[in-house]
Amino acid sequence: MGGDGDDFVAAMKELYTLYDDRQVTWLAGLFEPDIGGFYYSNSARDNEQFLPDIESTIQAIGFLLSSGMISSYDELPAWMKEKIINFTCSLQDPEDGYIYHPQWGKNIPDYRRGRDMTWANALQGYLGFKLPYPTALDRLKEVAKTNESGEKKESNMPEHLRSKEAFIEYLDKLDFVGNAYVAGSYMASQGIQIVAAGLAPTAIEYLNKFQDPKTGIWGKDKGYMAINGALKISDFYTKAGAEIQNADKICEVAMECISSDEDAATVCFQYNVWFTIYNMFENLRKFGGEDGEKKVQAILRRLIKLAPEGIRATRMKVAQFKKADGPFSYLKDRTAHYSQDVPVAIPYTNEGDVNASVICTTGTVSWLHHALDLTKYQVPIFTDEDYELFKSSLKAPKK
């Protein structure tokens, strides 16, 4: 591919030294067998105001698969799989089809509600079950049908997803200029709902107006924050099946970040760079035709030559989040005790968390390989022996 293969392998070996089996036993210790879910962190597990959550649960079992410990979710212990299914189903509300946790209640932000609906929807496919009630997505599709027919019905779906006018009013309140990262996060977390409600074309038309054609970036931010915003917004384009204008220019901005001296404030910053490049490649290939593939190959040739330096920079930045007991924390000196505006851990605790550990481990390694077009050569981080260690470290259910 025109790069230095030996140096690439050496750099990858250096990156892999960050990962060890203490992370495996730590993760096993977060599973609550009597509930059927994973806690976010040790402080969540050890304090009664917290409970397992669906996001940590899907991230944890996804980690088992993507790290190489298992090759299929069928390899999960039967009792564990059953517990996770029961836990997920117990969280669904029969009235609106959304997912609600007892520790947070129903008074949660739309983006938290949307995120948990996304996780539950994915778990149905991963573990082969069906939620007990029609999901919010099913109900939003019905709202979209009645809107198309001109028939108006009462709905308990979020107000901003009931009509095009209400949705545009909602978008107008988001700051795509001053803080595209947060605005994009709100969009991405509700992506499958927006699509189900038939509002994706409206959203894409709206977003296109805020993109800088010279850089492809949304908003006024530079460097990492510009890429953070681009990743979240591009995630919505992917969900909507829409073309991202100026995708090749976004890649240029991302490549400048890979080995930059800019501080990575959270685990997402370096991870988002590799993820964004892959998103742009996929979009160019899907919507750009022959010219799109030429743009991908031109960027890829440069990226391959930069890869060893970029991997070493990635290792250096990821290492700052490593904890003494094996996992990684969202911030350098502590976990993030709020996730999508709900409490998930004891504030200011210097500990690893599931979200950050997945991002720093399988997330970073996976998107790095995807961005470099090298997925078929990716070396597993853990093995079936580590999976045996994981299973032996689980607490047995009481009943």
SVG drawing of the C-alpha trace seen along z (x, -y; Angstrom):
<svg xmlns="http://www.w3.org/2000/svg" viewBox="-57 -30 67 52">
<polyline fill="none" stroke="black" stroke-width="0.4" points="0.0,0.0 3.1,-2.3 3.8,-2.5 6.4,-1.1 5.0,2.2 7.7,3.0 7.3,-0.4 3.5,0.0 3.7,3.4 6.2,2.0 3.9,-0.9 0.9,1.4 2.8,3.6 3.5,0.5 -0.2,-0.4 -1.2,3.1 1.1,2.9 -1.7,0.7 -4.0,3.7 -3.9,6.5 -6.2,9.0 -6.8,6.9 -9.4,5.1 -11.1,8.5 -11.5,9.3 -12.5,5.7 -15.3,5.9 -16.6,9.2 -16.8,7.6 -19.3,5.0 -21.9,7.5 -24.8,7.8 -26.2,11.3 -29.4,10.8 -30.4,7.8 -28.8,8.9 -26.9,5.7 -23.5,4.1 -22.7,1.2 -20.9,-1.8 -18.0,-1.7 -16.9,-0.4 -18.3,-3.4 -21.7,-2.8 -21.6,0.9 -20.6,0.1 -23.2,-2.6 -26.9,-1.8 -28.2,-4.9 -26.8,-3.5 -28.0,-0.5 -26.8,1.3 -27.7,-0.5 -28.4,0.6 -25.6,-1.4 -22.9,0.2 -24.5,3.6 -24.4,3.4 -20.9,1.9 -19.7,4.7 -20.9,7.6 -19.9,5.8 -16.4,5.6 -16.3,9.4 -17.0,9.8 -14.9,7.0 -11.8,7.8 -11.7,11.4 -12.8,13.1 -15.9,14.5 -16.9,14.8 -20.7,14.8 -23.1,13.7 -24.3,17.4 -21.1,18.0 -22.4,16.0 -23.4,18.3 -27.1,19.2 -28.0,17.9 -26.2,14.6 -27.9,14.1 -31.3,14.8 -30.7,12.3 -29.6,9.5 -32.8,10.1 -35.0,10.0 -33.3,6.9 -33.7,5.1 -37.4,6.0 -38.0,4.9 -37.0,1.3 -39.5,0.8 -42.5,-1.4 -45.8,0.0 -47.2,-3.5 -44.6,-5.0 -42.3,-2.1 -39.2,-3.9 -36.6,-2.5 -36.5,-4.0 -34.2,-3.1 -35.5,-3.0 -32.6,-5.0 -33.3,-7.9 -37.1,-7.8 -38.9,-9.3 -37.8,-12.9 -34.7,-12.5 -33.4,-14.5 -34.6,-13.5 -31.1,-12.5 -30.8,-10.1 -34.1,-8.6 -33.2,-8.2 -29.8,-6.7 -31.3,-4.1 -33.9,-3.2 -31.1,-2.7 -29.3,-0.3 -32.4,1.7 -33.2,1.9 -29.7,3.2 -29.8,5.7 -32.9,7.3 -30.8,8.2 -27.7,9.2 -29.4,11.6 -32.4,12.6 -35.4,11.5 -38.3,9.1 -39.2,6.3 -42.6,6.9 -44.3,3.8 -44.2,1.9 -41.1,-0.3 -41.0,-4.0 -39.6,-3.6 -42.7,-1.5 -45.0,-4.2 -43.0,-7.1 -43.5,-5.3 -47.3,-5.3 -47.1,-9.1 -45.3,-9.6 -47.9,-7.6 -50.8,-9.7 -49.0,-12.9 -48.6,-11.8 -52.3,-11.0 -53.3,-14.2 -54.9,-12.4 -54.0,-13.8 -54.0,-11.5 -53.1,-12.0 -49.6,-10.8 -47.5,-10.3 -44.3,-10.6 -41.9,-13.6 -43.5,-16.8 -40.6,-17.8 -40.9,-14.5 -44.6,-14.8 -44.4,-17.2 -42.0,-18.9 -42.8,-22.3 -42.2,-21.2 -38.9,-19.5 -37.6,-22.6 -38.5,-24.7 -36.5,-22.2 -33.5,-22.4 -33.5,-26.2 -32.8,-25.9 -29.6,-23.9 -26.4,-25.8 -24.7,-24.3 -22.4,-27.3 -21.2,-27.8 -21.2,-24.2 -21.7,-21.7 -20.4,-18.9 -23.3,-19.2 -25.9,-19.9 -24.6,-17.0 -24.8,-14.7 -28.4,-15.6 -29.1,-14.7 -27.0,-11.5 -28.6,-10.1 -32.1,-10.6 -31.1,-9.5 -33.1,-6.3 -36.1,-8.1 -35.8,-11.0 -35.6,-8.5 -38.6,-6.5 -40.6,-9.7 -39.9,-10.5 -38.0,-13.7 -34.5,-12.7 -34.8,-14.8 -35.8,-17.8 -32.8,-17.3 -30.3,-16.8 -31.5,-20.0 -31.2,-21.9 -27.7,-20.6 -26.3,-21.3 -27.0,-25.0 -24.5,-25.1 -21.6,-23.3 -18.5,-25.4 -17.9,-24.4 -14.2,-25.2 -13.4,-22.8 -16.5,-20.6 -16.8,-21.5 -19.9,-22.6 -19.5,-25.5 -16.7,-27.8 -14.5,-25.2 -11.0,-24.1 -8.9,-21.0 -10.4,-18.3 -13.6,-20.1 -14.3,-20.6 -13.8,-16.8 -15.9,-16.0 -18.8,-17.9 -18.2,-16.4 -18.3,-12.9 -21.6,-13.3 -23.2,-15.0 -21.8,-12.5 -23.2,-9.7 -26.7,-11.2 -26.0,-11.3 -25.1,-7.6 -28.3,-6.8 -30.3,-8.8 -28.5,-7.2 -27.5,-10.7 -24.5,-12.0 -22.1,-14.2 -21.0,-17.2 -17.2,-17.9 -16.4,-14.6 -12.8,-14.6 -12.2,-18.1 -13.3,-16.8 -10.7,-14.0 -8.0,-16.7 -9.0,-18.4 -9.0,-15.0 -5.6,-14.0 -4.1,-17.2 -5.3,-16.2 -3.9,-12.7 -0.4,-13.6 -1.0,-17.2 0.2,-18.6 -3.3,-19.6 -4.4,-18.1 -6.9,-15.3 -9.3,-16.4 -11.3,-13.2 -11.0,-9.6 -13.2,-10.6 -10.9,-13.1 -8.3,-10.8 -10.8,-8.1 -13.1,-10.4 -10.4,-11.4 -10.0,-7.8 -13.8,-7.2 -14.5,-10.3 -12.0,-9.4 -13.7,-6.0 -17.2,-7.6 -16.1,-9.9 -14.5,-7.1 -17.7,-5.0 -19.9,-8.0 -17.6,-8.8 -17.7,-5.2 -21.5,-4.9 -22.5,-8.2 -19.4,-9.6 -19.2,-7.0 -15.9,-6.6 -14.7,-10.0 -15.5,-9.3 -13.3,-6.2 -10.5,-8.2 -10.7,-10.7 -10.6,-7.9 -7.5,-6.3 -5.7,-9.6 -6.3,-10.3 -5.5,-6.7 -2.1,-6.8 -1.1,-9.7 -2.7,-8.3 -0.8,-5.0 2.5,-6.8 1.6,-8.8 0.2,-5.7 3.2,-4.7 3.5,-8.3 -0.2,-8.5 -0.4,-5.2 2.3,-6.3 0.6,-9.6 -2.6,-7.7 -0.9,-5.4 0.6,-8.4 -2.8,-10.1 -4.7,-7.0 -2.2,-6.1 -3.1,-9.2 -6.5,-7.7 -5.2,-4.3 -6.0,-3.4 -3.9,-1.3 -6.3,1.6 -6.4,2.0 -9.4,0.1 -9.6,-3.5 -11.4,-6.6 -13.3,-9.2 -11.2,-12.0 -7.5,-11.8 -7.9,-12.0 -11.4,-10.7 -14.5,-9.2 -17.3,-11.2 -20.0,-11.0 -22.8,-12.1 -23.6,-10.4 -26.1,-12.2 -27.1,-14.3 -27.9,-11.4 -25.8,-10.4 -23.7,-7.2 -20.9,-7.3 -19.8,-9.0 -18.5,-12.4 -14.8,-13.0 -13.8,-9.3 -10.5,-8.4 -11.6,-5.1 -12.2,-3.3 -15.6,-3.2 -17.1,-0.9 -17.7,-3.6 -14.1,-4.9 -12.6,-1.5 -14.4,-0.4 -13.4,-3.6 -9.7,-3.3 -9.5,0.4 -11.6,2.0 -13.0,-1.3 -9.7,-3.0 -8.1,0.2 -11.1,1.0 -11.6,-2.5 -7.9,-2.9 -7.9,0.3 -11.1,-0.7 -9.6,-4.1 -6.5,-2.4 -8.4,0.2 -6.7,2.9 -9.5,4.6 -8.7,8.1 -5.3,7.8 -6.5,6.7 -5.0,8.8 -7.4,9.7 -6.7,7.8 -7.8,10.7 -8.3,14.4 -10.6,17.3 -8.3,17.9 -9.2,14.4 -12.9,15.2 -12.4,18.2 -10.9,15.8 -13.9,13.4 -16.4,16.2 -14.6,17.5 -14.6,13.9 -18.3,13.5 -20.5,13.6 -23.1,16.3 -26.7,15.3 -28.5,15.9 -31.6,17.2"/>
</svg>
